[in-house]
Amino acid sequence: MRLIFLGPPGAGKGTQAAVLAAKFGIVQLSTGEMLRAAVKAETPIGRKAKAVMDGGKLVSDDIVIGIIRECISQVHCKAGFILDGFPRTLPQASALDQLLAEQKIKLDRVIEFKVDDAALMSRIEKRAADAIASGHKPREDDHPEKLKTRLWAYYKETSPLIGYYYKSGNLISIDGLAPVETVTREIEKALL
């Protein structure tokens, strides 16, 4: 099973990816985590990424695709994977399609987590309040102004992927604001 999870920040992609990865014995691939792991392991692509990051720049699509190539070619990804947070742009989607074709890997589904912006803002505010109440520091990106910036970037750069994957016939839309268990059941139904 090879999946992509799309949706705005806070829509529940990471939560669902963790649940389904554990349930189906597949790997959750978060580009941020993969990037950090490659840097820590000092792989050739990790060293390249570290040099870019140390210079205060964003890692290029080529480097991210290289890291994904390294990850999906490893044994632990043979049973399947969920790409959580990638692709984010149409050029990344095109590069991913090319990579998957080269590796002879078929993408099974793209799950879009649909959410209402106001409800999403409430969800993020609650997550930050819950973190504070439990004695933890809220996530850096859970500040309302940062969320607005991230939402703007999502609508500008990532939301065009909805049409891209709809055209391919792989897109399934799910209500991302439903309870976690309900969302999980809806995704499972979509995978049948």
PyMOL commands that set and color helices and strands:
alter all, ss='L'
color gray80, all
select helices_A, chain A and resi 13-24+31-41+44-54+61-72+75-77+90-102+117-133+140-142+144-158+160-168+180-191
alter helices_A, ss='H'
color red, helices_A
select strands_A, chain A and resi 2-6+27-30+81-84+109-114+171-175
alter strands_A, ss='S'
color yellow, strands_A
deselect
rebuild
show_as cartoon
